[in-house]
Amino acid sequence: MQEVTSSTLVFSTEALTRGLFYLWRMDRKWLYGLTLRQLSETVASLGLPAFTARQIASWIYNKGVAQIEAMTDISLRGRELLGRDHCVGRTAPSAVETSVDGTKKYLFRTSGGNHIETAYITDGDRATLCVSSQCGCRMGCRFCMTARGGFGGNLSAGEILNQIRSIPESDALTNVVYMGMGEPLDNLDAVLASLEVLTSDWGYGWSPTRITVSTIGVLPVLNRLLDDSRAHVAVSLHNPFPDQRASVMPVEKVWPVAEVVRLLRRYDFSHQRRISFEYIMFEGFNDSPAHIRELARLLDGLKCRINLIRFHAIPDSPFVSPSPERMVAFRDALTAKGIITTIRASCGEDIRAACGLLSIRQAVGYGLSAPNRP
């Protein structure tokens, strides 16, 4: 495979060729990413036997074929009918950038002609992929680069899963986190479909305990995520005081975090499923003893953990991260109040792959076209 490199950035000519093939097939629907129910509806619409749905699922999820023609236990007529309006789908990343710490950031082109970024992170025996669920984000959080880039559209379930299965490290992954670009609950149908494929016996057969879905707390549909999947859930909290949280997260004015916590209390997190709260720390804004007390009050009695995250500077931001010593003291104070609290290691900051740094504007930096927006 020939590669063109620039610093740590690598373009694969094979990937680019596949990308052109993908654009050529944009008139056809992807089978990849469809649930068993959706595959059943597809084969029924074509007049094919019902068992064809499981055959297709086996070929695309278990055997990983790239062409409908390779599904040899489906009749020739059946393959011809499928091929008229469908293709298997999937596309290779168009570029990859590697950090000094081993983190990799992959660039994928979407069906809308935009680009998304995906981060691959290793830590000892763990290999985690941070996937995007949207191109950009509509939530407008002031500390996030993704929000600054605007919104370029939802990803399909196939485009979400494609990030997981189309990187070279796919088979080595131990965990997947829906913490990349976008708000997963703003694209919940596609997210739930991708989770179903990931965890079903006819799909990839992953344990839900390997998967975490992050959200700012979209109250109208949060219960659907909790009821229709068994994945871990991480809530972006960042400040327990409503007025302060609203100043950096506009969503607080619509779906207050206190109401999010109230809903979470209706669910059982005492077994394998975990609920956690993400807390990016900003010096002088959310790191005082008053914040510790309010966090303890807000989360009192809820079986959960807090993940403290160092703020990664973005251009023209008034925020800075507290010192490591202050973060440790904050962690220890919360732990003393009975809340399991950890400090998340920062990875890939030099390639802008760390928390809050993924951005559709990076497409320009890769030498690719700027994002399209509806």
N, C-alpha and C positions, 0 to 999 in steps of 0.2 A: 504493500500500500504506500503510495507516494504521499508525502506530506510537504506542506509549505509552512515554514515557521517564521515567527517574528517575536523575538524575546521568548517569553514562556508561552506565547499563544501559538496554537497549532491548528492549521486548517488541513483537513483530510480531503484529498481530491476524490477519494471514493465516496466520502460523505456528501461532498458537493454534487457528485454525479447522482447519488441516490436522491438528493434534494430536488434535482431537476426531474427525475423520474416521478417523484412525489407530486410536483407541480403538474406534471403531465397527466397524473391520475386524479387530479382534484375534482373532476367531473363525476367520480365514482365514490360511493359511500364506503367507509371503512367497516370491515367486519371486526377488526381488532378493537377491543373496548366494549363490545356488546355483551350484555349479560345473557345467560341461558334463555331467559324469557324473551329477550329481544331477538335472539337468534331464532327461537321457535316462531316468533311472529314473522320474521323474514322468510324462513323456509315455507311457512304456511302460505304467505302471499304469492310464492312462486309455484305452489302446488307440489312441493317436494314432501317426501315422507317425514313425519314428525321426528324420527330418530336422527335425521340429518343434522339437527341443531347440535346434538351432543358430539357428532362426528366432527363438525366444524370447530366446536370448542376444543376438542382434543387436539386437532391439527394446529390451531393458532396459539393455544396457551400451553399445551404440554409438549408438543413437538416443534413449535416455533417456525412453521413453514412461512415462506414469504409470498407464495403464489397459490392461487386457487387451483391451478392445474396440478399442483403437487398433492392434492387431497384425493389419493387414488382409490379410497374405498367409497367415494361418492361417484355415482354414475357420470358418464361423460356428458349426458344431457343435463344432469343436475349442475355440473361444473360450468357448463355453457350458460345456463340460466343465471347462476350466481354472478358470473363474470360480466354480464351485460351492464349491470348497474353497481357492482361492488368490486372492491379489491380487498386484499388482506389488510393493507395499511402498514403503518410503522415507517419511521424514517430515522436515519442516523443523525447524531448531532453534527452541526455544521462547523463547530469550533470547540476547542477546549483550552483552558488556561490553568496552569499548575502553580500552586503556592509553594513557598519555601518549606512549609510544614506538611506538604503532601496533599493538602486539600485541592480538589479540582473543581472548576466551574465550567459546566457544559452549556453551550448555546444551541437551542433548537428553534427551527422555523415553524410557525403555526400555520394552520389552514387559512387564516386570515391574512397571511403575508407579514405578520409581525414576528417578534422573537421573544423567547423566554429563556430564563437562566435557571440552572439546576446545580446544586452544590453537593459534591461527594466528599464525605468527611470520615477519616479513619482515626480511631483512638484505641490502641491496643488490639483486642480481639473484635472490637466493634467496627462495623463499616456502615455508615448511615448515609442515606440519600435524602436531601432536602428538596422536595418537588414543588413545583408551582401548580396552582389550580386556575389561575387567570393570567392574562397578559396585562400587567399593571394592576392597579387596585383603585377602588372607588371610596375607600374609607377615610382617606385624607389625614392619616396620623402625621404629626409634624416632624417626627424623628426618623422617618422612613424614606429611603430613596425611591422605593417602588412607587409610593404614593405621588411623588413629585413628577413621575413620568406620565401620569394620566392613566386612562383605562383603554386597553386595546381589544377587549373582548374576553369571553369565557373560553376555556379549553374544553374539549370533549373528553369523555372518559378514556378514549383511546389515546389522546394526546397526553393525558396525565400518566397513564400506564406506560406509554412509549418512553418517557423519561427514565423509567425504572428498568425496562427490558432492553433498551438500545444503547446502553453504555458498556464499555468493555468489562467493567467491574460488576456487572449485574448479578452474576452467580455468587459473588462474594458478599453481597449485602446481608446484613443482619437486621437492619431496621430501616423503616421509611418514615419520614416526618413530613406532613403537609404544612410546611412552614416557609415555603418559598414565596414567590410572587403571588399576590392576590389574597382574598378572604375566602377560604374554602366554603363557608356557609352561604356566601353570595353566589355560589355555583354548586349548590348542594346536590342536585340530581346527578350531575356528572361525577361528583366526588363519591356519592353513595354507590353509583354503578361501578366505579373503579375499585372501591373497597370490596364490593361483592365479588368481582373477578379475582382480586388478590387473595381472598380468604375462602372461596368455595372449593369444594373437592373437584369440580369440573374446571376450575380455573387454576390458580397457582398454589392453592392450598396453604397459604401462610396462616400462622396463628395471629389473631387480632392483637395480641400483646406485643407484636413486633412493629405496630403502627401507631402513630400519634397524629391526631388532627388538631391543628391550632385554630383558634377563633377569637375575635374581639368580643364575641357574645351576641350573635344575631338572634335575639329572643324569639321572633316568630317561627324560627325553624330549628332552634337548638335542640328542642325535644325530639325532633325527627332524627338528628344525628345520634342522640343518646338511645333512642328506641330501635333504630334500624341498623345500627352497627355496634360492634363490641370493641372498637378501637379506643385507645386511650385518648383523652381530651386535654388540651392545654389552653387555658384562657389568658389572653393578653390583658394584664391588669395595670401595671405600671404606676398606679397611684390610687390609694383607697379613698381619698377625699373627692367627692363628686365635682366640685368646681375646678379643682386642680387637674383632675383627669380630663375633664371636658376641654380644658385649655390646650391640651396636646392630642386628645382623641375626641373628635366631634361626635362619635358614636355614643358617648356618655349621655348626651342630651336626648337621644332617642331611646337607647336601651341601657339604662343605668346598670352599673356592675353590681349594685346591691340586689337588683331584681334577677340578674344572672345567677348570683350566689343562691338566692332564694329558690330558683328553679333547680339548681344542682342538688340542693338538700333533699329533694324528693327521690334521688337515685342512690343506689347502694354502691359505694366504692370501697367496701371493706374486703373484697376478694381480689381477683387478679386485675380487674380494671382500675386504672389510675386517673385521678383528676389532678392537674397541676396548674399553677399560675405563673405566667411569665412576667418578670419584673425587671425591665431595663432601668438601671440606676443613673440618675442625673444629679450631679453635685448641687446641693443647695435647693433642690426642687422636691425630691421624694426620698431623702435619705436621713431624715431626722428621727429622734426618739418618738415624736408625735406620730410619724408614719408607722413606726413599729407597733405602737399601741393600737392604732386604728386598724392595721392589718390583722392583729390578733383578735380585735373585736369583730371585724367583718367575717373572719373565717372560723370563729370559735365553734368547735364541735364538728366541723366538716373535715372528714379524713382526706387530706390533701398534702401537697408539698408546694414550696415556692422555689422557682429557679431564678436566681439573680443573674443578670446579664450586663456585662460592661457595655456602656454606650459607645458605639463606633461613630466617630465624627463624620458628619456629612457637610458639604459646603454651605456656608452662610447660616449655620445653625448656632443658636445661642447656648446650646447645651454642651457640657463636658462631663466626662465620667469621673466619679469619685476615685480616690486612691485605692489601691488594692487593700491597704490596711483598713480603710473605712468600710469597704465591702465585707471584709472578714468580720468586723465588729457588728455590722448590720445583720449578717448571717447568724452570728453567735447569739445575738439578742433575740432574734426570732426563734431560734432553736430552743433557747431557754424558756420561751413562752409556749413550747409544745408543738411548734410547727416545723416539720422537717424542711430544712432550707439548704440549698446547695448553690454553689457559684459555678455557672456554666463556663467551660473553657472556650476561649475565642479562637476560631480557626479561620484561615484564609483571608485575613484582613488585607494583606498586601495585594490580593487580586480582586478585592471588593466582593468576596463571597460570604462574608460574615453576616450575622443577624442585622437586618435592616438595610443592607447595601446592594441587594439585587435590584437591577433597574433595566427597563426596556431601552433606556437611552444608551446602554452599553453597546447596542447593535451598531451604532455609529462608530464607536471605538474599535469594533471588530472589522471595520471597513465594509459593513453591510448596509443595506438601505435603512433609513430611519423608519420608526414604527408608523404603521397606518392607524388611524383612529376613526371610529364610526362617526 
